Amino acid sequence: MARVLNLSEWKVFTKILFPATLPYMLTGIRLSIGTAWLVIVAAEMLTGGVGIGFWVWDEWNNLNVEHIIIAIFVVGIVGLLLEQMLVMLAKRFSY
């Protein structure tokens, strides 16, 4: 159809290709952000130093269950907020 209408390559990209692939790209971004958040927390547990993962590991070693539960909720809430932000972004660009 683009050839019949004699559209330029830029118009084909911006009007046909990009809108068609945007939902799939946003889904990939959502999946990768979720995985990245889990990996960051796990890496902090292993390397030590600073961060929520280190805090969970340190509290585990100190047998402080209350702080471990708080940290689990913080990790979950941050993950949920990241997911909701990307869902709102995807809804904004849905066609």
Protein Blocks (a to p, Z undefined) as FASTA:
>chain_A
ZZmnopafklmmmmmmmmmmmmmmmmmmmmmmmmmmmmmmmmmmmngpidjklmmmmmmm
nopaklmmmmmmmmmmmmmmmmmmmmmmmmmmpZZ
